[in-house]
């Protein structure tokens, strides 16, 4: 079920959709003009608990709201790192599974903007990637700084 919470979401099929916080930016080049529901999570959809910053629901249409894919975004403004970002995203996924029926069948992508991966973290990151795929059907992409741009 698509998230409909007026003050937190906006659904459209613009060719460029972006979010930015703390000089970190995530951009979707929507070349196929897919319907995308942009949701502000932390401090809007979810209050008083850890959550990722944004999520994007890729839909068949804004009116029907059938979800084809979900993209979770964490814009790290601090150096607290990848592990904290993963915890925030996991809590968001669990919240949305329970409240909005974002089940495991829906493919999920995870992007962390603004955190550097310490060389010692690389092997641990592979274990985290495998766990996210197994538990949530979620693919974690390598963290990058300060901007991530994807095309869908």
C-alpha positions, -999 to +999 in steps of 0.1 A: +000+000+000+014+034-010+021+058+018-004+086+018+004+111+045-002+146+030+024+165+049+051+139+043+047+126+007+044+139-029+037+116-058+046+127-094+064+115-125+089+144-130+121+136-149+143+148-119+135+141-083+160+149-056+165+153-019+192+172-001+203+177+036+236+187+052+252+192+018+244+156+009+222+149-022+204+120-038+190+125-073+167+102-094+169+107-132+134+095-140+140+090-177+110+066-181+087+091-163+077+065-137+053+074-109+073+080-078+061+088-043+087+108-024+083+104+014+101+124+041+105+098+068+126+111+097+108+138+116+076+135+095+063+100+088+082+087+118+088+108+148+107+102+181+126+072+169+155+064+145+146+064+109+161+069+075+157+104+059+136+095+028+121+067+008+108+066-027+081+042-038+082+034-075+045+029-084+024+017-113+005+050-109+000+077-082-037+069-082-035+031-079-005+031-056+007-004-064+044-005-053+070-020-077+101-010-058+112+010-028+143+031-025+155+040+010+179+070+015+200+080+044+218+114+040+246+112+066+255+147+079+279+134+105+307+109+106+288+084+126+289+061+096+275+033+078+265+011+107+242+038+122+227+044+088+220+007+084+202+006+118+181+036+108+171+020+075+163-014+091+140+003+116+123+022+088+118-010+067+103-028+098+080+001+105+068+003+069+063-035+067+041-033+098+022-001+091+020+000+052+024-036+043+058-031+025+064-068+024+094-088+015+081-094-021+087-058-029+124-053-041+142-026-021+173-005-028+193+012-001+216+042-006+237+059+020+250+093+010+279+110+028+295+082+047+329+068+038+335+031+042+366+025+063+388-002+047+383-024+078+345-021+073+345-037+038+343-073+049+316-065+075+297-046+048+295-077+027+279-096+056+255-067+062+246-067+024+238-104+026+217-101+057+197-072+042+190-092+011+180-123+030+158-105+056+142-077+036+149-084-001+170-052+000+201-044-020+227-021-004+247+000-028+282+012-018+281+044+003+293+075-016+299+112-008+285+139-013+260+131-041+245+099-056+226+100-089+207+071-103+187+066-134+155+046-135 
